[in-house]
Amino acid sequence: MDEHQLVAIANTAMPFGKYKGRMLIELPEPYLLWFARSGDFPSGQLGDLMQLTLLIKTEGLEGLVRPFQTRS
């Protein structure tokens, strides 16, 4: 996990689904767990970031990401 990934998790919007438009760090943990259980994370960078987001949430480390969120 590096700073660039934390910035991406804080500022990348979910591009599809029920939570489209929400930043990855704001996705509910049960939603991310569903992807993990189904083995169906998207391929590529988005899937990697979603998996890292799940790890951050399950370990209670969301505070690491919050300082990187941009404010509009």
N, C-alpha and C positions, 0 to 999 in steps of 0.2 A: 504494500500500500504506500503510495507516495502522494505528495501534495497535489500533483496534477489530477490524480484520481479523485481526491477529496473535493477539489474544485468542480470537477465534472459531475460528481454525485450531487453536489449542492445546487448546480445550475443547469442540469440537463432535464428537460421536460420529457415525461413519458409520452412517446409518440402515438400510442394506440390504446384501445381498451377502455375499461371503466374509469380509469384514472388518467386518461389522456390530458396532457397539459400540466399535470402535477410534477413538481421536481422529484427526482428519484428519492431523495432523503425524506420526502413527505409521503411516500407510498406506505400504506399500512403493512405491518409485519405479516399478518395473515395472507395478504395478497402475494408477497414475495415467497412465503412458505409454500403457497399453492404451486408456484412455478418450480420450486425446488423439489417438491414431492412428485410432481408430474414429469420431472426431468425435461421440462420444455422451456428453459430460459432461451430467449432469442440468441442467435449466433452473433459473433463479433463483439465489438466494444460495448454495445448496449447490454448484452447478456452478462458480460464480465462485470460491468458496473452494477447491474442489478444484484448479482451474486455477492459482490463486495458490500453493497448496501444492506443486504440481509445479514451478513456477518457483523457489520457495524451495529445494526439494530439489536440483534440477539445478544451482543456483548455489552449493550448499553453505552456505546461510544458515540452517540449522535452529537455530543458536544464537540467532538473533533471536527465535524463538518459544518456546523452552524456558522462559525466565523467566516467561512468562505462564501456564504450566500450573498448574492448581490441583491441590493434593494432597489425596487423600481419606484 
